[in-house]
Amino acid sequence: MSDFVNIGSGNLLNRSRILALVEPDSAPVKRLIADAKQAGNLIDATQGHKTRSVLVLDSGHAVLAFLTPAVLEKRLSGRRAGLSPQEDAANRQ
């Protein structure tokens, strides 16, 4: 069974398909977004909010998300917000 991660507003992605999680501010990432849009490979999951993260998938798609990379990194690693990896592991036992 696939392992999904919530990227905001109930939008889910298959965790194993994510290659990169980047901020959208640099010129190379802006080009990546423009190229994905032109190729029809852009998925906007921001629900009208400001884009704060771009997830690059192994299929060549780029997914725009409104959650910050730090929040998504915690979700991808399976940690709960605000807890260190050690605290999170201890609380799960």
Sine and cosine of phi, psi and omega as CSV:
sin_phi,cos_phi,sin_psi,cos_psi,sin_omega,cos_omega
0.00,0.00,0.58,-0.82,-0.04,-1.00
-0.97,0.26,0.48,-0.88,0.02,-1.00
-0.96,-0.30,0.92,-0.39,-0.07,-1.00
-0.98,-0.22,0.44,-0.90,0.06,-1.00
-0.81,-0.59,0.68,-0.74,0.02,-1.00
-0.98,0.18,0.85,-0.52,-0.01,-1.00
-0.98,-0.22,0.22,0.97,0.05,-1.00
0.88,-0.48,0.63,-0.77,0.03,-1.00
0.82,0.58,0.55,0.83,0.04,-1.00
0.98,0.21,0.11,0.99,0.06,-1.00
-0.99,0.15,0.77,-0.63,-0.07,-1.00
-0.89,-0.46,0.59,-0.81,0.10,-1.00
-0.80,-0.60,0.53,-0.85,0.11,-0.99
-0.95,0.31,0.90,-0.44,-0.09,-1.00
-0.83,0.56,-0.59,0.81,-0.07,-1.00
-0.97,0.26,-0.21,0.98,-0.01,-1.00
-1.00,-0.01,-0.16,0.99,-0.07,-1.00
-0.99,0.12,0.85,-0.53,0.02,-1.00
-0.99,-0.11,-0.59,0.81,-0.08,-1.00
-0.51,-0.86,0.49,-0.87,0.08,-1.00
-0.76,-0.65,0.92,-0.39,-0.12,-0.99
-0.74,-0.68,0.34,-0.94,0.12,-0.99
-0.99,0.16,0.52,-0.86,-0.12,-0.99
-1.00,0.06,0.13,0.99,-0.18,-0.98
-1.00,0.08,-0.40,0.92,-0.07,-1.00
-0.98,0.20,0.40,-0.91,-0.01,-1.00
-0.87,0.49,-0.68,0.74,0.02,-1.00
-0.88,0.47,-0.60,0.80,0.02,-1.00
-0.95,0.31,-0.60,0.80,0.07,-1.00
-0.88,0.47,-0.62,0.78,0.07,-1.00
-0.91,0.41,-0.66,0.75,0.03,-1.00
-0.86,0.52,-0.69,0.73,0.01,-1.00
-0.89,0.45,-0.72,0.69,0.00,-1.00
-0.89,0.45,-0.67,0.75,0.02,-1.00
-0.91,0.41,-0.66,0.75,0.01,-1.00
-0.91,0.42,-0.64,0.77,0.02,-1.00
-0.90,0.44,-0.69,0.72,-0.01,-1.00
-0.91,0.42,-0.59,0.81,-0.01,-1.00
-0.99,0.12,-0.08,1.00,-0.02,-1.00
0.98,0.19,0.37,0.93,-0.05,-1.00
-0.93,-0.36,0.37,0.93,-0.01,-1.00
-0.97,-0.24,0.77,-0.63,0.06,-1.00
-0.89,-0.45,0.88,-0.47,-0.01,-1.00
-0.99,-0.13,0.96,-0.27,0.01,-1.00
-0.95,-0.32,0.46,0.89,-0.06,-1.00
-0.99,0.10,-0.26,0.96,-0.03,-1.00
0.83,0.55,0.54,0.84,0.03,-1.00
1.00,0.03,-0.05,1.00,0.03,-1.00
-0.99,0.11,0.18,-0.98,0.06,-1.00
-0.91,0.41,0.66,-0.75,0.06,-1.00
-0.96,0.29,0.84,-0.54,0.01,-1.00
-0.90,-0.44,-0.25,0.97,-0.01,-1.00
-0.56,-0.83,0.49,-0.87,0.12,-0.99
-0.80,-0.60,0.81,-0.58,0.05,-1.00
-0.96,-0.28,0.78,-0.62,0.01,-1.00
-0.98,-0.22,0.80,-0.60,-0.06,-1.00
-0.98,-0.21,0.34,-0.94,-0.01,-1.00
-0.93,0.38,-0.21,0.98,0.02,-1.00
-1.00,0.06,-0.07,1.00,-0.03,-1.00
1.00,-0.07,-0.04,1.00,0.04,-1.00
-0.98,0.19,0.49,-0.87,0.14,-0.99
-0.89,-0.45,0.74,-0.67,-0.03,-1.00
-0.90,-0.43,0.82,-0.57,0.05,-1.00
-1.00,-0.02,0.72,-0.69,0.01,-1.00
-0.74,-0.67,0.46,-0.89,0.00,-1.00
-1.00,-0.05,-0.18,0.98,0.07,-1.00
-0.98,0.20,0.48,-0.87,-0.02,-1.00
-0.95,0.30,0.38,-0.92,0.06,-1.00
-0.84,0.54,-0.57,0.82,0.00,-1.00
-0.90,0.44,-0.68,0.73,0.02,-1.00
-0.92,0.40,-0.70,0.71,0.00,-1.00
-0.91,0.42,-0.58,0.81,0.03,-1.00
-0.89,0.46,-0.66,0.75,0.05,-1.00
-0.90,0.44,-0.65,0.76,0.02,-1.00
-0.92,0.39,-0.64,0.77,0.00,-1.00
-0.93,0.38,-0.57,0.82,-0.01,-1.00
-0.99,0.13,-0.13,0.99,0.04,-1.00
1.00,0.06,0.07,1.00,0.00,-1.00
-1.00,0.10,0.46,-0.89,0.11,-0.99
-1.00,0.03,0.55,-0.83,-0.08,-1.00
-0.82,0.57,0.72,-0.70,0.09,-1.00
1.00,0.05,-0.07,1.00,-0.02,-1.00
-0.95,-0.33,0.61,-0.79,0.12,-0.99
-0.95,0.30,0.31,-0.95,0.03,-1.00
-0.83,0.55,-0.59,0.81,-0.01,-1.00
-0.93,0.36,-0.69,0.72,0.01,-1.00
-0.90,0.44,-0.67,0.74,-0.01,-1.00
-0.90,0.44,-0.69,0.73,0.01,-1.00
-0.89,0.45,-0.65,0.76,0.00,-1.00
-0.91,0.41,-0.61,0.80,-0.01,-1.00
-0.95,0.30,-0.39,0.92,-0.02,-1.00
-0.99,0.15,-0.26,0.97,-0.04,-1.00
-0.98,0.19,0.00,0.00,0.00,0.00
